[in-house]
Each structure stands twice: as C-alpha cells, then as structure tokens.
Amino acid sequence: MSVMRLVIILIILIGLGFLGLQITADTLDDEKIAVALDEVTKTAIEKGEFVSPEGVTFVESKDCEGTQWIKQQSCSLNGKPMDGTDGSCGPGKEIWILDPTHSDFKPSIGDGKCEPQERECSVECPKPCEGDTWIDTGKCVRKEYDTSGNMIETVLDGTEGKCGEGITQLNLDTNAPDYKPAVGTGSCPTSKGGYCNVPCPKPEPPKCNNYTGWVENTGLGCVVAENSQIKVSCGQKGKKMFYNIATNPKECPELVKWEDCTADPCPVDCEGSWSAWSAPKSDEPCGVQPYKERTFTISKQAAHGGNACDYPHGDTQRINSGTPKPCCEQTGDWAMVGSCLVDGTAKYTQTYKENKPGGCPSSAKAKFMPCCYQKLDWADTTGCSSVGRKTQKQTTAGNCPESVKTRQVDCPYVGPWIPIGGCTPQGKQYYRRDVVNSGATTSKTEDCCYTSAWTAWGACQSNGRQTATRSVTSACTGADSVSSKEQTCCYEGNEWRNITCNPNNSTVQRKTLVNCSKPYAERTISSGCNYQKCSVQTWKHGGWHDWTWTIRDSLPNVSSTGSRHDEISSYAKYGSCKATAYEHANYGGWAYTLQEGRHNVPGWVNDRISSIKIEHLPYNL
C-alpha cells in the first residue's frame, strides 16, 4: 500500500472518529447518520481498505434539485445591469437560480453542485416618439419686442388693433394613429409654434410680429467693428451683434442691431513655490512614523482663464523621516511566576519599558503560557518484561516533553514454568523458570499423570460392548484417569423375543442381534398378542366442544351412529392405524387424512365429513 493511500485512509478515519463521537452522543441505537461519499472514500471502500463505522451510512454526491427558479441578476451587459440609456441597452444576459426557500428545493449533497442558469434577455434602446398629428389650441397671439428687449404679447381676437398675423401653439395628438410613444429615455417634444392670421374688422397697417426678441449672435462674439468677423484681443473694446426673428420681417423696422462690448480680460497664470523641508517631527511620543513636511504658497492667483498652479495654497507634503519609536520596549525575558497549574499553564512576566502611559498592553507585561504540569501519579501501563523492566505513565498537561510523560522502572519478573521433558513412568514432572529482581525459586517437581498403552479388546458381551484396559497414575484426572474403555461390537444371541403385534393377534419374533449389520432371524407365531385397536373421537365444534362419539373401525356413514353427518369440527386420533375422512358416505368425494393427537379440522373440511375409513396397522411391542 502506498504512503499516499495510507495518508488518505488516516484522514478518513480521523474524520469519522470525531463523527463517531457525535453519533454516540447525539443519536439513538436505531438512528443513522448520513455522510456524503467523496471519491477518495468511495475508492477506499471498493478496494476493501476502509470500512464505515457503525451508525454511519454513506450517500452519493448529488446536485441540488427544484422546480421554482428566481431571478438573481437583471438583464446585464458584461456583468453590469442595463438601464435603457444609450450604450446600456440591447441584448444581454439574466442570471436565474433555484429558489432555496421553495418547498420542493433539495440542496446539493457532498461534491454536488447548484449551478445557475444564464438566459437571453433584451432592454429596449432609447427612441424618440413618433407622430405628425397636431392639435391647434385656437389661440393666436402677436409678440412685439421693444429695443430694450421687453416683450409685449397681444391676443388677436379680431377686434381693432388685435388682428392680423400672429403665432399659434400646436400640441402633439398622442391619441392619433400615427403616434408612437418614446422608448426608454427617448425625447418627445409635444408642442410647437405655427403661423396664424386673424382678419381685421377694417384694414389695418401690418405690424411686426417677432417671437424671439433680441438674440445675441454668440457665435460671432465681440468683433473689432460692425459687420466684421475679426475678434478683438483680450481686454479690448469692440462691437457685438443682436438679431430678431419675425413671421413678417418686411414689416419690422429693425431686425439687426450692434452694441458696444469688451473682450474678456487677458489670462493671468498662477505663481507659487514650496517651502524648505521642516525638521523631523511626530504627532505622538511613540508608535507613529516620524516625518518632515513642507508647505506650498501661492504668490499670484490665476485669473481670466490663466493656468492654475499645480498645488492649492497651503497644501502640504510629508515624507517619512527615520523609524517610529516603540511605545513598549520588551526584553523577552519571560519568567514563570509561581508553579505550573493543573491545566498546563502558568503566569509569566517579562521586563519592559513604556515610552508613554499605557504604552505596553497587559499581554506584554504578564500572560499565561503553556508549561509542563506533572502530577507524579505514576501508574503502570505495561506488565513487567522478561528483563525485569516495566513502563509507567503520569498525568501531565501543557507542553511537557515525551521524556517526562513515561518512565522505565525495575520490577520483579517471574516467568512461567517450563516443563523439562515429559511425565516420567513414576508420575513426576520437572520444571524450570526465569526470575529477575525476585527471590522466587527457579525449579520445581510436581506429580503428573502417566498412562500406559491400552490392552487388546476383550470378548463381545450380550450388550454389544467389549472392553480394553491400561495403567494410570494417581495424578491423572478427567479423561486421563480412565483405566478402561468400551466399544460396540456385534453380539449374536440364541433366544427369540417379541417384536411386532399384528391386527390378527399374531406375533413377529426375532433372535437377538446387538450392533450387527446382518439381517435378523425372524418368525411369526399365532399365539395372541392381544392387539389394541386405535380410536377416533369427534366433536361437533372446534376446540373439542359439544357432543362427541368414538369409533374404532371404519364407518361408511356417520349418520348410522345416531349423530348428524356433516357436523364434525374437531377430532382426536390415538393408536396404530390410518384414519381417512371423506366428503360423502361410503368413502366418496374428497379425502382428508386424520393426524395423530387432537386437532381442529381445516376450514374446507369443517362440517363436511360424511364417512370415515380406518385401516389398522401393526405396532411394535
């Protein structure tokens, strides 16, 4: 057997040993502990290298089972759940597991697994709504802006001064057939402006209808002059353009205007520097890494888009400087205080120095550590050996070496008596024995049983036995003390003896043969032997109850006795004969053989006997 296999079996035995302790403590005699059978243990059992302990039954490893699945992870892409936004939508994967709280869930056994399922899924990507059916709100307004940018809104109702061209609001019809709602985070503008015209009661001059007000042309910015596209330098003055959008621009007196502007100030870069490194310092008297530090100071802040400094004002940097000073300086000279306790531990202390109050924990000042406790209650663990030595063991605890747990001591060894030769014809046996560390004797003489050879067998006696003898001494007991023995032999006699009595009162005789294999000499004489007939007694009910009658010869019709036929439920038969009951009179129908002794008839015979035949048989005298 390989070393590896021995190690595996040892691991199995240790584990099952602990399991056996639990079985003994926690289970009844008729309970079993089911243990998952791993491949190593299974192979060891098949090869006969390991037998499971009593109370443990092995079960095969098995995957978990169940019918109810639950979602563990929503639809995800590369392990990240998708939220339906751009880049987080489309086909993905969901993770499903068997519901461990469901009533039909069965957990895995041994090396069995409980694998999750990966299922296809999809999250719709964002898509704007669709539709081009708009509902007019029926409100037509005119918006006019003054040169200050103030808007004047006039509702056109067809009266004087409130008529002409305007703007109406249209709302998207979400109930129209061509409408499709937005998907996910897709946009859906639901209103827009449109052109409208309310007739005037009498002709009026057209009016400017602008709906934006003055809007700065931010794309052009501050330029050196009107109608120029050259931008001014930083901090310089120039012109910027504003425009107005109208439904009837030809009626508007001014759609473009220019105003003075000043370009953004020129950028100013930040300026700053680091101080020199400080002397080494520490925030605590001990236990903290010493450090040096420096501070960054900004002398000019960045402005107007200038480059910022790499560090904020007052920022500090630290670097380690030296090694931390220990709060607790320990010498490690642990020494036992007092004696070793019965649990194998003792209190130990060491020399220490605290560099701050409470710098040393209590465990650095004193602690209980293993020691060697010896009870000195030496007890024998072996008998005395043939060299006069024995092993003793004492109670120990803690970290005692093996050398103090046991010891070898002298002991008186007296070996067993060894016979020298055999028993002499005078009935004496001589012995010797080994003796160490004892004054016991080393030799002795005892009476013994001496027997001679057996004589030849004597003549065969009338009892078929013959005898042989031998000489024995007085120390012989049991079978050895027997001085004579017998065995069977064939004895032939001349006298005749009665053997069998026949129904006709004749007698069968034989000559005596004892332990002989030859046939007997036999004759039949007519002298009467007074043959005793057998008897059959019947009862009406089972258990031998109610009326009864007895017959000694065949009865073709039970009714002829005065009893009622077909009413026999129990009987008793005694003597040498064969008795048969029949269903019909004169021994017809089915037959049932009556047994010796008292019996109840079986169910199929009960109350159905109409005739009984008796055949008398010879019997031995």
N, C-alpha and C positions, 0 to 999 in steps of 0.2 A: 504493500500500500504506500502511495507517495506521501511525502511530507505535507504537500498542499491539501490532499484529501483528508489527512488526519486533522489538519487545522480547521477545515470546513466542518467536519463532524464534531470537533470540540466546540466550535462556536454554536452549532445547533444544540448540543447537549447542554451548554451553559444557559442558553436562552430558554430552553424547555425546562431546565431545572428551576429557574425562577418562576416559570409559568406553573410548574407542578406545585410550588409552594402556594401560589394563588389559588390553584384548584382545590388544594386541601383545605384552605381557609374559607373559601367562598362558595363551594358547591357541595351538594349532597351526593350520595353514592351513585344515584341513578341519573345524575346530570352529566353532560358532556360539554367540553369547551371546543368551539370550532376555531381552528387556526389555518390561515391562508397558507397554501402549499406553494413555496417558491421552487424554481427549477433545481437549485442545488440540493434541497432536502428531498425532492421527488427522485432525483437520480440516486442519492444515497440509499433511499428506501428500496428502490428497484434492484440495486446491487446487493441488498442484504447487509449494508454497512451501518444501518441505523434503524431502530425500532421505536415507534412513537410511544410515549409514556401513557400509563393508564389514565383515563379521564380526558384524553385529547383526541379529537378527530380532525383529520386534515380535509380541507376543502380546496378545490381548484380555483386558481385566479380567474376572475370574471369581470368583464366590462360592466359599467353601470347600465341600467335599463329604465325605460319610462316611455310614456306616450305624449306628455304635455311639454311643449317647447316654449320658452320665453326669450324675448329679445334682450341680449346683453349689451350690444353696441348698435347705435343707429347707423343709417346709411353713411358710409365714410369713404374717403379717397386717401389712399396711402396712410391709413390709420387715423385720419383727422375727420371728425364729423363735418358734413357739408351743410351750409346754412342757406343755400339757394342764391347766393350772390355770384357775380362774375368770378370765374376761377374756382368756385366752390359749388359746382353743380354738375349734373350729368350722371352717367352710370357709375355705380360704386358697389360696395360690399357691406352686408349686415352680418353680425355675429349672433347666433342663436345657441342656447344651451338647454339641456333638460331641466325642468323645474324641480329643484330638490325638495320643495315643500309639498309637491303633489302626492296624493295617497298612493299612486302606483309606482312612485320612483324607488328604484333599488340601487344603492350605492355600489361602486366597484369594490371588488374583493382582491386582496393580495396585490399582484402586479397588474391588475386590470386597469383600464383607462376610462375616462369620461370625456371624450373628445367633443368640442363644439362644432357646429355646422356653419359654413360660410355660404350665404345666399346672395343672389344677384338682387340689386335694387337700383333706383334712379331717383334723383332730385331734379325737378324742372329748373332750367336756367331762366334768369330774368328776361322778360319780353314785354315791350310796351303794349298798351291797349290798342285795339283797332276799332275803326268806325268813322264814318263821314256824314252822319246824320245829325244836324244841329237844330236846336230849338231856339227861335228868336224870342227874347224876353219882352219884345214890344216897346221898349224904352229907347228913344232916340235923343241923344244929348249932343251939345256943341261945347267943345273945350277951347278956351282962349287964354293965352298967357301974355302977361304984360312984360315989359323989359326987365322987370325985377325977378321974373320967373314965377310970379304968382299966377295960379290957375283959377279961371272963372268958369264954372260949369253951368250951362243953361239947358234945362229940359225943354225940348222942342215939342210944343203941344198944338201948333198950327195957328196960334194967335199972333198978333202983330209983334214983331221983334223976337218971336220964339218960333221961327220956322226956317226952312231951308235945309242945307246939308248938315249931317251930323254922324255920330258913331253909335252903333247899337251893340249890345252884348249878346253873343250866341252861346248856349250851353249844349254840351255833347249829350245826345239822346242815348242813355245807357240801356234803354229798352228796345232800341231799333234792332232789326235782324242782322245788320252788318256790324253790330258792336260785339267785341270780344274783350273781356277784362284783361288787365295786365297780369303777367305771370311772375310770381316771386316779387322781387324788388323793382320790377319794370315800372317806368313812369307812365302817367296817364293825365295829360292836360285836358281839363273838362270844360274850359271856356275860352272864347276868343272874341276879338272885336270885328265889326263889319260896317260897311257903308250903309247910310240911310238918308232919306230925304223926305222932309215933312212939308207939304205945299203951304204957301203963304196965302192969307185971305186977299192980299193985294200984292202986286210985285214989289220986292224989296231988293236993295243992292246986295250983292253977295258979300258974305263975311268970311274972314279967315277962320278955318276950323282945324286947329292943330291939337294933336292929342298926346304930345310928349313933353312940351315945354322946352326950354333951352337945355341942350345936352352938350357937355364938353367933349371935344374930339381928343380923347385921351391918347389915341394912337399917334396923333401929331405932336402933342406936348407943347412946351414953350419954345417958340422959334424966334429967330432974330428980327423978323418983320412980317407984316400981313402978307398972306399968300406965299410965304416962303416955307421951305421944308427943312431949313438948316437950323438945328437946335442950338440954343445958346449954351455957352460954357457955364460950369458950376459957379453959382453966386452972381451971375449976370442977369440984367433985365431984358424982357422981350415981349412977345405977343402970343396969346393962345386963342383958338377958335372955338365958337359955340354954334350949334345948328338946331333948327326946329323942323319937325316933321308934321305935315298938314295933309288933309284929304284934298284940299283945293289950293295948292301952293301959289297959283297965279293970283289969288285974291289976298294973299298975305303980304303985308308991306315989308317985312323983314324976316328972312329965313336963316341968315348967317350974320354973326357979329363977332368982333375981335375985342379982347380986353387985355390990359397990361398983366404981365406975370413976371415972376422972378424964379430963376432956376434954383434947384436945391443947392445948399451950401457945399463947398468943396469938402471931401472926406478928410478927417484928421485921424492918423494912426495912433494907437495906444503906445505908451512908453513906460517901461518899468525895469526893475532889477532885483536880484536875490541878495540877501544879507550874507555875512560870513557865518560859518557853522559855529554853533554855540559849544560851550564846554560840555562834557558828558554829564548827564543827569538822569534821575529816575523818579517816578511818581510814588514809589514805595521804598521803605528802607531795605527790603529784600524781596526775593521771589519774582521780580519784574525785570525785564530786559532793559539795561541802561541804553540811552540813546543821545544823539546830537540832533539839533534841528536848526532850520533857517527859515526866514520869512521873506515873501515877495511883496515889494512895494511898488504901486503904480504912481508914476510922477505926472503922467498926462493921459487922461481918459480918451478913448476912441470916440469920434463924433462924425455924424453925417455919412455913415457907411464906411468909415475908415477901418483898417484892420485892427481887430481886438488883440489884446495881449494873450499869450498862451496860458497865463495863470491869473486868477482873480486877486484883487488887492487883499493883502493879509493872509494869503494862502501859505501854509507851512509844509515843510518836508522833513521827514525824520529818517535817520539811518541808525542801525544798531551800533553800539559802541561798547566793546568789552563783553563780559559774560555776567549773567544775573548772579547776585549774591544769594546763597541759600538761606531760607528763613530758619531752617532746622539743620544744624550740623550734627551728624550722627557718627559715633565711633565704631558701631557694630560689635562692641564687646559685650554681647548678650550673656548674662549670667543668671543661673537659676536662683530663685528666692524661695527658701523653704524646701519641701520634699515633693516628689512626684506623686500626683493624685491617682486614685484608682482608675480613672478614665484615660490614663496615659498622657495627661497634660500637666504642665507646671507653669507658674508665673515666672517670667524672665524680665530683667531690666537691663538698660544699657546707659552709658554716659552720653550726654547730649548737650548742645548749646543752642539757645533760642536767640535769634537776631531781631526779634520783635515779640511783643507779648502774644502768647498763644501761637508762636511760630511752629512749634512741634506738635503734631497730633498726639493723642493719648497712645495710639498704637506705636509711636516712635519712642515712648517713654517706658511703657511696660505692656506686655501682652502674654497671652497663654500660648505656649508652643508645645509640640509633642516632646515627650520624654519617655524614658523606659521605666515602667512600673513593674516591680517583681513582688508577687505575693508570698513566695517561698513556701507554697503549699505543694511540695513535691509529691507526685503520685506516679505509681508505676504505669507505664504504657506498654511494656513488654515483659515477658517472663524472663527468668534467669537463663542465660545462654549456657552452652556446654563449656564455655571458658570461664564461667563464674562472673559474668557481667550482665547488667540489665539497664534499660533506658527509663528515665523518669522525666516528667514534664511538670512545669509550674505555671500558674496563671500569670499572664503578662498583658500589658496594654501599652499602646503608644508605639514608639519607633525602636523597640527592642531588637537587637540583632538575633539571628537564629542561635548563636552560641550560648545565649543565656536562657533560652526557652526550654532547652532539654539538656540532660547530662547523663553520663555513664557512671555507674557506681558498682562496687563489688557486691556479690550476692552468693549465698551458699547454693551450689548446684549439686544435686544428687540425681544421677542418671538412672534410667530404667534398668531393671535386672535383665541380663542377657544370659540365656541358658548355654551351658557348656556341654556339648554333646547331647545325647538323648537320655531317657529314663533307663537306669540300669535294671538288670533282672532282679536286683534286691529292692527295687522300688525307691531309688534315690535319684534326685536331680540336682546337679551342681550349677551355681550361678555366679556371675561377676557384674560389677557396675562401675561407672566413672564417678568420682567425687572430687569437687573443687570447693575450697573455702568452707569445708564442713568436716566434722569428725565422724561422719557416718561410716559404717563398715563397707568394705568393697567386695565381700564374697559371702555366700550362704549356701546351705544344703537343705532341701525340702523333700518330704515324701512325695512320690509320684506314682502314677498309675502305669503298671506294666501288665500287658496282656500277651498270652501265648497264642499260637496258631490254633484254629478250630480243628476238632476231630472230624472224621468222616461221618456222614449222615447215617442214623440208625434205621431199623426196620420200620415200614409204614404201618401205623396203628389204625384201628377201626374208625377213628375220627378223621382219617385222611391227612394226618400230620406225622412228621418224622423229626428227630432231634439230633443236634450236634453240640459239643461242649468244648470249653477252653479254661485255662487257668488265669486268674486276675489277682492283683494285689489289693490290700485294704484301702489304698488311697483312691481307687477308681470310683467314679460316680457316674450317674446317668447311664448312657448307652455303654460307656466303657466298663461299667461294673457288671454288665450282663455276662454270666458264665455259661449260659446255654441259649440256644435259639432253635426255632422250629420253622419248617416249611411245609407246604401242601404236597401231598403225594396221592397216587391212585390206589384206593383200597377197594377190593372186591370181596363182598360178603356172600354167604350161602342162604341166609334167611329171606323169606318173602314178606313184603309189607304192603298194606293197602294204600292205593294212590288216588283213584277216582271212583265216585258213586254215579252210576248211570240212572236215567229215569225209570228203567225197568227193574231197579234194585239190584242189578248185577254189579260186581266189584272188580276193578282193574288193579292187579298186584304187580310189583316189580321186586327183583333182587337188589340188595344194597350195592350201590356204586357211589364212592365218595371221591370227588376231584378227578374223575376219569372221563376221557373223551370218547370211549367206545359206547355203542348203544346199550340200553338197559335190556336185561332179560325180562319179558313181560308176559302176563297171562290174565284171563278173565274167568272169574268163578261165579257161579249162580247164587251163591249164598247172599241173602238180603243185606243191603247196607242201609235200609230204612231211608229212601230218597225223600228229601224235603222239597216240596214244590214251592215255587216263588209265589208272591201275592201282588195284586194290583188293586189299589184303593183309589176311588174317585170321589170328587166333591162338586157340588153344584156351582159354587162361587170360587173366585180366585182367593188364594191365601188359605185354602183348605177349610172353607166355611159351609154351613147349611148341611143338607142331607148327604150321606156317604154310603157306599157299599163296596165290598171286597170280592174279587174273583180270583180263582187260581187256575182256571182253564179257559180256552177260547170261548168267546161269547159272540155268535153271529148276529145277535140283535139285542142291543142293550135294553130295549123295552121289555124283553121277556123276563127281566129280573124284577119287574114291578116299578122300575124307575122310568123317568121320562127320557127319551132319547134326545140328542142334540142339546143337552143341558149339562155338559161337563166343562168346567173352567180350570180345575187343578187336580193333581193326582200325586200318588206315592207308589213307587215300584221297588221291591226288595226281593232278592233271590237270584238264582241262576236260570235265566230264561230271556227270550227275546219277545217283547210285547209291542204290537203294532196297532194303532188306532186307524179306522177307516171312516170315510165320509158317509158311506151307505151301509145298509145291512148286508150281511153275507160278504163282507170284506170288499166292497165295491167303492169306486171313486178314488180320491187321493188317499195316500197313506202317510202316517206320522209315527215315527219310532219313539216310544216312551223311554226316557232316560232313568238311570238308577237314582233313587232318592226322591225327595219331594220337589215338585215343580209346578209353576203355572203354565198352562198351555199357551202358545203364541196366539196373537190376535187372529190370524187367518184360520186357526183350528177351533177357537173358542166357540162353545155351544154348537159344534157341527159334527160331533163324534156319534156314529150310529152302530158300530161293531168294533170288537177288539179281538185280535188273534194272539195267542200265547204259545210259544214254542219252547218247551222245557229242554234245558241243556245240562250235560254232565257238569259236576263240580268236584273240586279237589277235597280229599279228606285230610 
